[in-house]
Amino acid sequence: MPVYTITCPDCGHVSKSLVLNGTRTPKEWTCSKCGGRRACPDPDKVPELHPWETGHPTGCPCCGG
């Protein structure tokens, strides 16, 4: 499950977004702060694996679980 770093060119907000296994990567991303539809994965950041896939022992640091 890749975790993308999403950047919004409209407001500059940076967030993380998880794409579940077996689903398609969105064609259009929406900024979680301003609602702009020009947000996109940061081309300089490689998608990370979700910590559950790497054996993170203390739960999910992405979503606080």
PDB file of N, CA, C and O in Angstrom:
ATOM      1  N   MET A   1       0.858  -1.177   0.000  1.00  0.00           N
ATOM      2  CA  MET A   1       0.000   0.000   0.000  1.00  0.00           C
ATOM      3  C   MET A   1       0.898   1.233   0.000  1.00  0.00           C
ATOM      4  O   MET A   1       1.476   1.576   1.031  1.00  0.00           O
ATOM      5  N   PRO A   2       1.019   1.890  -1.128  1.00  0.00           N
ATOM      6  CA  PRO A   2       1.878   3.069  -1.175  1.00  0.00           C
ATOM      7  C   PRO A   2       1.251   4.273  -0.459  1.00  0.00           C
ATOM      8  O   PRO A   2       0.043   4.501  -0.516  1.00  0.00           O
ATOM      9  N   VAL A   3       2.108   5.019   0.205  1.00  0.00           N
ATOM     10  CA  VAL A   3       1.709   6.263   0.861  1.00  0.00           C
ATOM     11  C   VAL A   3       2.391   7.391   0.085  1.00  0.00           C
ATOM     12  O   VAL A   3       3.617   7.506   0.079  1.00  0.00           O
ATOM     13  N   TYR A   4       1.579   8.215  -0.564  1.00  0.00           N
ATOM     14  CA  TYR A   4       2.091   9.315  -1.379  1.00  0.00           C
ATOM     15  C   TYR A   4       2.149  10.610  -0.579  1.00  0.00           C
ATOM     16  O   TYR A   4       1.316  10.854   0.294  1.00  0.00           O
ATOM     17  N   THR A   5       3.142  11.433  -0.887  1.00  0.00           N
ATOM     18  CA  THR A   5       3.209  12.788  -0.363  1.00  0.00           C
ATOM     19  C   THR A   5       2.518  13.672  -1.390  1.00  0.00           C
ATOM     20  O   THR A   5       2.966  13.779  -2.532  1.00  0.00           O
ATOM     21  N   ILE A   6       1.419  14.306  -0.976  1.00  0.00           N
ATOM     22  CA  ILE A   6       0.603  15.116  -1.877  1.00  0.00           C
ATOM     23  C   ILE A   6       0.853  16.601  -1.600  1.00  0.00           C
ATOM     24  O   ILE A   6       0.832  17.037  -0.450  1.00  0.00           O
ATOM     25  N   THR A   7       1.087  17.366  -2.663  1.00  0.00           N
ATOM     26  CA  THR A   7       1.328  18.799  -2.534  1.00  0.00           C
ATOM     27  C   THR A   7       0.268  19.548  -3.336  1.00  0.00           C
ATOM     28  O   THR A   7      -0.046  19.177  -4.467  1.00  0.00           O
ATOM     29  N   CYS A   8      -0.277  20.604  -2.737  1.00  0.00           N
ATOM     30  CA  CYS A   8      -1.277  21.420  -3.410  1.00  0.00           C
ATOM     31  C   CYS A   8      -0.619  22.719  -3.904  1.00  0.00           C
ATOM     32  O   CYS A   8      -0.096  23.491  -3.101  1.00  0.00           O
ATOM     33  N   PRO A   9      -0.645  22.958  -5.219  1.00  0.00           N
ATOM     34  CA  PRO A   9      -0.059  24.186  -5.744  1.00  0.00           C
ATOM     35  C   PRO A   9      -0.898  25.428  -5.439  1.00  0.00           C
ATOM     36  O   PRO A   9      -0.401  26.550  -5.541  1.00  0.00           O
ATOM     37  N   ASP A  10      -2.171  25.234  -5.063  1.00  0.00           N
ATOM     38  CA  ASP A  10      -3.040  26.371  -4.780  1.00  0.00           C
ATOM     39  C   ASP A  10      -2.768  26.987  -3.410  1.00  0.00           C
ATOM     40  O   ASP A  10      -2.718  28.210  -3.276  1.00  0.00           O
ATOM     41  N   CYS A  11      -2.591  26.132  -2.383  1.00  0.00           N
ATOM     42  CA  CYS A  11      -2.401  26.668  -1.022  1.00  0.00           C
ATOM     43  C   CYS A  11      -1.080  26.245  -0.382  1.00  0.00           C
ATOM     44  O   CYS A  11      -0.731  26.732   0.694  1.00  0.00           O
ATOM     45  N   GLY A  12      -0.336  25.337  -1.037  1.00  0.00           N
ATOM     46  CA  GLY A  12       0.949  24.903  -0.519  1.00  0.00           C
ATOM     47  C   GLY A  12       0.875  23.802   0.532  1.00  0.00           C
ATOM     48  O   GLY A  12       1.901  23.395   1.076  1.00  0.00           O
ATOM     49  N   HIS A  13      -0.328  23.319   0.821  1.00  0.00           N
ATOM     50  CA  HIS A  13      -0.505  22.276   1.835  1.00  0.00           C
ATOM     51  C   HIS A  13       0.152  20.974   1.376  1.00  0.00           C
ATOM     52  O   HIS A  13       0.053  20.591   0.211  1.00  0.00           O
ATOM     53  N   VAL A  14       0.829  20.300   2.319  1.00  0.00           N
ATOM     54  CA  VAL A  14       1.456  19.005   2.054  1.00  0.00           C
ATOM     55  C   VAL A  14       0.802  17.988   2.975  1.00  0.00           C
ATOM     56  O   VAL A  14       0.665  18.222   4.175  1.00  0.00           O
ATOM     57  N   SER A  15       0.399  16.855   2.405  1.00  0.00           N
ATOM     58  CA  SER A  15      -0.245  15.809   3.201  1.00  0.00           C
ATOM     59  C   SER A  15       0.204  14.450   2.688  1.00  0.00           C
ATOM     60  O   SER A  15       0.938  14.356   1.704  1.00  0.00           O
ATOM     61  N   LYS A  16      -0.242  13.406   3.360  1.00  0.00           N
ATOM     62  CA  LYS A  16       0.047  12.027   2.951  1.00  0.00           C
ATOM     63  C   LYS A  16      -1.261  11.379   2.538  1.00  0.00           C
ATOM     64  O   LYS A  16      -2.314  11.680   3.102  1.00  0.00           O
ATOM     65  N   SER A  17      -1.199  10.492   1.560  1.00  0.00           N
ATOM     66  CA  SER A  17      -2.392   9.797   1.101  1.00  0.00           C
ATOM     67  C   SER A  17      -2.047   8.341   0.821  1.00  0.00           C
ATOM     68  O   SER A  17      -1.066   8.044   0.139  1.00  0.00           O
ATOM     69  N   LEU A  18      -2.853   7.448   1.348  1.00  0.00           N
ATOM     70  CA  LEU A  18      -2.675   6.016   1.193  1.00  0.00           C
ATOM     71  C   LEU A  18      -3.534   5.511   0.044  1.00  0.00           C
ATOM     72  O   LEU A  18      -4.698   5.891  -0.081  1.00  0.00           O
ATOM     73  N   VAL A  19      -2.959   4.654  -0.797  1.00  0.00           N
ATOM     74  CA  VAL A  19      -3.725   4.006  -1.859  1.00  0.00           C
ATOM     75  C   VAL A  19      -3.754   2.515  -1.513  1.00  0.00           C
ATOM     76  O   VAL A  19      -2.716   1.853  -1.484  1.00  0.00           O
ATOM     77  N   LEU A  20      -4.944   2.003  -1.253  1.00  0.00           N
ATOM     78  CA  LEU A  20      -5.091   0.610  -0.839  1.00  0.00           C
ATOM     79  C   LEU A  20      -4.707  -0.357  -1.949  1.00  0.00           C
ATOM     80  O   LEU A  20      -4.904  -0.077  -3.131  1.00  0.00           O
ATOM     81  N   ASN A  21      -4.155  -1.503  -1.549  1.00  0.00           N
ATOM     82  CA  ASN A  21      -3.828  -2.547  -2.514  1.00  0.00           C
ATOM     83  C   ASN A  21      -5.085  -2.948  -3.274  1.00  0.00           C
ATOM     84  O   ASN A  21      -6.169  -3.032  -2.697  1.00  0.00           O
ATOM     85  N   GLY A  22      -4.936  -3.190  -4.545  1.00  0.00           N
ATOM     86  CA  GLY A  22      -6.058  -3.619  -5.368  1.00  0.00           C
ATOM     87  C   GLY A  22      -6.913  -2.477  -5.891  1.00  0.00           C
ATOM     88  O   GLY A  22      -7.907  -2.716  -6.576  1.00  0.00           O
ATOM     89  N   THR A  23      -6.543  -1.233  -5.578  1.00  0.00           N
ATOM     90  CA  THR A  23      -7.282  -0.081  -6.088  1.00  0.00           C
ATOM     91  C   THR A  23      -6.381   0.719  -7.022  1.00  0.00           C
ATOM     92  O   THR A  23      -5.162   0.549  -7.029  1.00  0.00           O
ATOM     93  N   ARG A  24      -6.991   1.578  -7.797  1.00  0.00           N
ATOM     94  CA  ARG A  24      -6.231   2.405  -8.739  1.00  0.00           C
ATOM     95  C   ARG A  24      -5.777   3.702  -8.078  1.00  0.00           C
ATOM     96  O   ARG A  24      -6.445   4.235  -7.192  1.00  0.00           O
ATOM     97  N   THR A  25      -4.642   4.187  -8.523  1.00  0.00           N
ATOM     98  CA  THR A  25      -4.175   5.499  -8.084  1.00  0.00           C
ATOM     99  C   THR A  25      -5.112   6.534  -8.686  1.00  0.00           C
ATOM    100  O   THR A  25      -5.436   6.447  -9.870  1.00  0.00           O
ATOM    101  N   PRO A  26      -5.559   7.520  -7.897  1.00  0.00           N
ATOM    102  CA  PRO A  26      -6.502   8.514  -8.422  1.00  0.00           C
ATOM    103  C   PRO A  26      -5.957   9.264  -9.644  1.00  0.00           C
ATOM    104  O   PRO A  26      -4.762   9.544  -9.730  1.00  0.00           O
ATOM    105  N   LYS A  27      -6.836   9.577 -10.566  1.00  0.00           N
ATOM    106  CA  LYS A  27      -6.464  10.421 -11.704  1.00  0.00           C
ATOM    107  C   LYS A  27      -6.462  11.881 -11.280  1.00  0.00           C
ATOM    108  O   LYS A  27      -5.735  12.697 -11.846  1.00  0.00           O
ATOM    109  N   GLU A  28      -7.276  12.207 -10.286  1.00  0.00           N
ATOM    110  CA  GLU A  28      -7.359  13.576  -9.769  1.00  0.00           C
ATOM    111  C   GLU A  28      -7.287  13.509  -8.248  1.00  0.00           C
ATOM    112  O   GLU A  28      -7.990  12.721  -7.616  1.00  0.00           O
ATOM    113  N   TRP A  29      -6.422  14.351  -7.666  1.00  0.00           N
ATOM    114  CA  TRP A  29      -6.275  14.416  -6.212  1.00  0.00           C
ATOM    115  C   TRP A  29      -6.930  15.702  -5.728  1.00  0.00           C
ATOM    116  O   TRP A  29      -6.923  16.708  -6.437  1.00  0.00           O
ATOM    117  N   THR A  30      -7.489  15.677  -4.541  1.00  0.00           N
ATOM    118  CA  THR A  30      -8.121  16.849  -3.951  1.00  0.00           C
ATOM    119  C   THR A  30      -7.363  17.233  -2.691  1.00  0.00           C
ATOM    120  O   THR A  30      -7.061  16.376  -1.860  1.00  0.00           O
ATOM    121  N   CYS A  31      -7.056  18.508  -2.546  1.00  0.00           N
ATOM    122  CA  CYS A  31      -6.359  18.998  -1.360  1.00  0.00           C
ATOM    123  C   CYS A  31      -7.273  18.873  -0.143  1.00  0.00           C
ATOM    124  O   CYS A  31      -8.432  19.286  -0.178  1.00  0.00           O
ATOM    125  N   SER A  32      -6.734  18.297   0.938  1.00  0.00           N
ATOM    126  CA  SER A  32      -7.530  18.123   2.150  1.00  0.00           C
ATOM    127  C   SER A  32      -7.684  19.421   2.939  1.00  0.00           C
ATOM    128  O   SER A  32      -8.460  19.471   3.893  1.00  0.00           O
ATOM    129  N   LYS A  33      -6.965  20.458   2.560  1.00  0.00           N
ATOM    130  CA  LYS A  33      -7.078  21.743   3.272  1.00  0.00           C
ATOM    131  C   LYS A  33      -7.999  22.724   2.533  1.00  0.00           C
ATOM    132  O   LYS A  33      -8.949  23.241   3.120  1.00  0.00           O
ATOM    133  N   CYS A  34      -7.722  22.979   1.256  1.00  0.00           N
ATOM    134  CA  CYS A  34      -8.495  24.005   0.541  1.00  0.00           C
ATOM    135  C   CYS A  34      -9.523  23.424  -0.429  1.00  0.00           C
ATOM    136  O   CYS A  34     -10.364  24.156  -0.950  1.00  0.00           O
ATOM    137  N   GLY A  35      -9.462  22.112  -0.674  1.00  0.00           N
ATOM    138  CA  GLY A  35     -10.402  21.492  -1.602  1.00  0.00           C
ATOM    139  C   GLY A  35     -10.016  21.641  -3.062  1.00  0.00           C
ATOM    140  O   GLY A  35     -10.755  21.215  -3.949  1.00  0.00           O
ATOM    141  N   GLY A  36      -8.853  22.248  -3.318  1.00  0.00           N
ATOM    142  CA  GLY A  36      -8.397  22.427  -4.695  1.00  0.00           C
ATOM    143  C   GLY A  36      -8.201  21.087  -5.388  1.00  0.00           C
ATOM    144  O   GLY A  36      -7.827  20.096  -4.761  1.00  0.00           O
ATOM    145  N   ARG A  37      -8.454  21.072  -6.675  1.00  0.00           N
ATOM    146  CA  ARG A  37      -8.366  19.820  -7.435  1.00  0.00           C
ATOM    147  C   ARG A  37      -7.094  19.719  -8.256  1.00  0.00           C
ATOM    148  O   ARG A  37      -7.008  18.903  -9.174  1.00  0.00           O
ATOM    149  N   ARG A  38      -6.097  20.551  -7.930  1.00  0.00           N
ATOM    150  CA  ARG A  38      -4.826  20.485  -8.649  1.00  0.00           C
ATOM    151  C   ARG A  38      -3.735  19.845  -7.808  1.00  0.00           C
ATOM    152  O   ARG A  38      -2.574  19.821  -8.218  1.00  0.00           O
ATOM    153  N   ALA A  39      -4.088  19.323  -6.634  1.00  0.00           N
ATOM    154  CA  ALA A  39      -3.105  18.649  -5.793  1.00  0.00           C
ATOM    155  C   ALA A  39      -2.570  17.430  -6.542  1.00  0.00           C
ATOM    156  O   ALA A  39      -3.280  16.824  -7.343  1.00  0.00           O
ATOM    157  N   CYS A  40      -1.312  17.078  -6.273  1.00  0.00           N
ATOM    158  CA  CYS A  40      -0.732  15.921  -6.962  1.00  0.00           C
ATOM    159  C   CYS A  40       0.418  15.358  -6.142  1.00  0.00           C
ATOM    160  O   CYS A  40       0.970  16.044  -5.283  1.00  0.00           O
ATOM    161  N   PRO A  41       0.780  14.101  -6.410  1.00  0.00           N
ATOM    162  CA  PRO A  41       1.921  13.512  -5.720  1.00  0.00           C
ATOM    163  C   PRO A  41       3.187  14.311  -6.020  1.00  0.00           C
ATOM    164  O   PRO A  41       3.414  14.731  -7.155  1.00  0.00           O
ATOM    165  N   ASP A  42       3.998  14.513  -5.001  1.00  0.00           N
ATOM    166  CA  ASP A  42       5.259  15.232  -5.151  1.00  0.00           C
ATOM    167  C   ASP A  42       6.195  14.380  -6.010  1.00  0.00           C
ATOM    168  O   ASP A  42       6.531  13.264  -5.613  1.00  0.00           O
ATOM    169  N   PRO A  43       6.624  14.874  -7.176  1.00  0.00           N
ATOM    170  CA  PRO A  43       7.465  14.072  -8.061  1.00  0.00           C
ATOM    171  C   PRO A  43       8.861  13.795  -7.492  1.00  0.00           C
ATOM    172  O   PRO A  43       9.553  12.888  -7.954  1.00  0.00           O
ATOM    173  N   ASP A  44       9.273  14.578  -6.488  1.00  0.00           N
ATOM    174  CA  ASP A  44      10.589  14.394  -5.885  1.00  0.00           C
ATOM    175  C   ASP A  44      10.576  13.386  -4.729  1.00  0.00           C
ATOM    176  O   ASP A  44      11.630  13.060  -4.183  1.00  0.00           O
ATOM    177  N   LYS A  45       9.389  12.891  -4.354  1.00  0.00           N
ATOM    178  CA  LYS A  45       9.270  11.940  -3.247  1.00  0.00           C
ATOM    179  C   LYS A  45       8.764  10.598  -3.768  1.00  0.00           C
ATOM    180  O   LYS A  45       7.737  10.523  -4.442  1.00  0.00           O
ATOM    181  N   VAL A  46       9.492   9.563  -3.448  1.00  0.00           N
ATOM    182  CA  VAL A  46       9.086   8.210  -3.823  1.00  0.00           C
ATOM    183  C   VAL A  46       7.995   7.759  -2.851  1.00  0.00           C
ATOM    184  O   VAL A  46       8.136   7.961  -1.644  1.00  0.00           O
ATOM    185  N   PRO A  47       6.907   7.152  -3.347  1.00  0.00           N
ATOM    186  CA  PRO A  47       5.877   6.654  -2.433  1.00  0.00           C
ATOM    187  C   PRO A  47       6.494   5.673  -1.429  1.00  0.00           C
ATOM    188  O   PRO A  47       7.312   4.827  -1.792  1.00  0.00           O
ATOM    189  N   GLU A  48       6.090   5.801  -0.173  1.00  0.00           N
ATOM    190  CA  GLU A  48       6.605   4.946   0.895  1.00  0.00           C
ATOM    191  C   GLU A  48       5.667   3.755   1.070  1.00  0.00           C
ATOM    192  O   GLU A  48       4.496   3.822   0.694  1.00  0.00           O
ATOM    193  N   LEU A  49       6.177   2.677   1.635  1.00  0.00           N
ATOM    194  CA  LEU A  49       5.314   1.565   2.006  1.00  0.00           C
ATOM    195  C   LEU A  49       4.625   1.917   3.317  1.00  0.00           C
ATOM    196  O   LEU A  49       5.221   2.559   4.181  1.00  0.00           O
ATOM    197  N   HIS A  50       3.385   1.501   3.465  1.00  0.00           N
ATOM    198  CA  HIS A  50       2.667   1.708   4.725  1.00  0.00           C
ATOM    199  C   HIS A  50       3.404   0.931   5.818  1.00  0.00           C
ATOM    200  O   HIS A  50       3.861  -0.184   5.566  1.00  0.00           O
ATOM    201  N   PRO A  51       3.532   1.494   7.033  1.00  0.00           N
ATOM    202  CA  PRO A  51       4.259   0.814   8.113  1.00  0.00           C
ATOM    203  C   PRO A  51       3.762  -0.598   8.418  1.00  0.00           C
ATOM    204  O   PRO A  51       4.550  -1.423   8.881  1.00  0.00           O
ATOM    205  N   TRP A  52       2.505  -0.903   8.181  1.00  0.00           N
ATOM    206  CA  TRP A  52       2.016  -2.268   8.407  1.00  0.00           C
ATOM    207  C   TRP A  52       2.736  -3.260   7.511  1.00  0.00           C
ATOM    208  O   TRP A  52       2.882  -4.429   7.869  1.00  0.00           O
ATOM    209  N   GLU A  53       3.184  -2.808   6.358  1.00  0.00           N
ATOM    210  CA  GLU A  53       3.870  -3.693   5.419  1.00  0.00           C
ATOM    211  C   GLU A  53       5.350  -3.845   5.743  1.00  0.00           C
ATOM    212  O   GLU A  53       6.010  -4.745   5.224  1.00  0.00           O
ATOM    213  N   THR A  54       5.867  -2.984   6.586  1.00  0.00           N
ATOM    214  CA  THR A  54       7.291  -3.065   6.929  1.00  0.00           C
ATOM    215  C   THR A  54       7.502  -3.569   8.350  1.00  0.00           C
ATOM    216  O   THR A  54       8.629  -3.573   8.846  1.00  0.00           O
ATOM    217  N   GLY A  55       6.434  -3.994   9.005  1.00  0.00           N
ATOM    218  CA  GLY A  55       6.568  -4.568  10.330  1.00  0.00           C
ATOM    219  C   GLY A  55       6.765  -3.558  11.433  1.00  0.00           C
ATOM    220  O   GLY A  55       7.441  -3.852  12.419  1.00  0.00           O
ATOM    221  N   HIS A  56       6.194  -2.370  11.297  1.00  0.00           N
ATOM    222  CA  HIS A  56       6.309  -1.348  12.337  1.00  0.00           C
ATOM    223  C   HIS A  56       5.689  -1.887  13.616  1.00  0.00           C
ATOM    224  O   HIS A  56       4.509  -2.235  13.611  1.00  0.00           O
ATOM    225  N   PRO A  57       6.431  -1.970  14.705  1.00  0.00           N
ATOM    226  CA  PRO A  57       5.949  -2.654  15.913  1.00  0.00           C
ATOM    227  C   PRO A  57       4.942  -1.894  16.768  1.00  0.00           C
ATOM    228  O   PRO A  57       4.295  -2.502  17.620  1.00  0.00           O
ATOM    229  N   THR A  58       4.790  -0.603  16.575  1.00  0.00           N
ATOM    230  CA  THR A  58       3.957   0.170  17.505  1.00  0.00           C
ATOM    231  C   THR A  58       2.694   0.723  16.882  1.00  0.00           C
ATOM    232  O   THR A  58       2.139   1.687  17.408  1.00  0.00           O
ATOM    233  N   GLY A  59       2.220   0.169  15.803  1.00  0.00           N
ATOM    234  CA  GLY A  59       0.996   0.687  15.194  1.00  0.00           C
ATOM    235  C   GLY A  59       1.302   1.596  14.028  1.00  0.00           C
ATOM    236  O   GLY A  59       2.402   1.578  13.475  1.00  0.00           O
ATOM    237  N   CYS A  60       0.342   2.368  13.672  1.00  0.00           N
ATOM    238  CA  CYS A  60       0.444   3.188  12.464  1.00  0.00           C
ATOM    239  C   CYS A  60       0.764   4.647  12.803  1.00  0.00           C
ATOM    240  O   CYS A  60      -0.084   5.349  13.353  1.00  0.00           O
ATOM    241  N   PRO A  61       1.987   5.115  12.479  1.00  0.00           N
ATOM    242  CA  PRO A  61       2.305   6.513  12.727  1.00  0.00           C
ATOM    243  C   PRO A  61       1.598   7.457  11.770  1.00  0.00           C
ATOM    244  O   PRO A  61       1.504   8.653  12.045  1.00  0.00           O
ATOM    245  N   CYS A  62       1.088   6.933  10.629  1.00  0.00           N
ATOM    246  CA  CYS A  62       0.383   7.782   9.654  1.00  0.00           C
ATOM    247  C   CYS A  62      -0.957   8.249  10.210  1.00  0.00           C
ATOM    248  O   CYS A  62      -1.303   9.428  10.131  1.00  0.00           O
ATOM    249  N   CYS A  63      -1.702   7.304  10.771  1.00  0.00           N
ATOM    250  CA  CYS A  63      -3.066   7.626  11.166  1.00  0.00           C
ATOM    251  C   CYS A  63      -3.280   7.512  12.666  1.00  0.00           C
ATOM    252  O   CYS A  63      -4.418   7.587  13.129  1.00  0.00           O
ATOM    253  N   GLY A  64      -2.216   7.334  13.435  1.00  0.00           N
ATOM    254  CA  GLY A  64      -2.320   7.319  14.894  1.00  0.00           C
ATOM    255  C   GLY A  64      -2.861   6.035  15.485  1.00  0.00           C
ATOM    256  O   GLY A  64      -3.179   5.989  16.673  1.00  0.00           O
ATOM    257  N   GLY A  65      -2.973   4.984  14.675  1.00  0.00           N
ATOM    258  CA  GLY A  65      -3.529   3.716  15.148  1.00  0.00           C
ATOM    259  C   GLY A  65      -2.543   2.828  15.841  1.00  0.00           C
ATOM    260  O   GLY A  65      -2.899   1.735  16.281  1.00  0.00           O
TER     261      GLY A  65
END
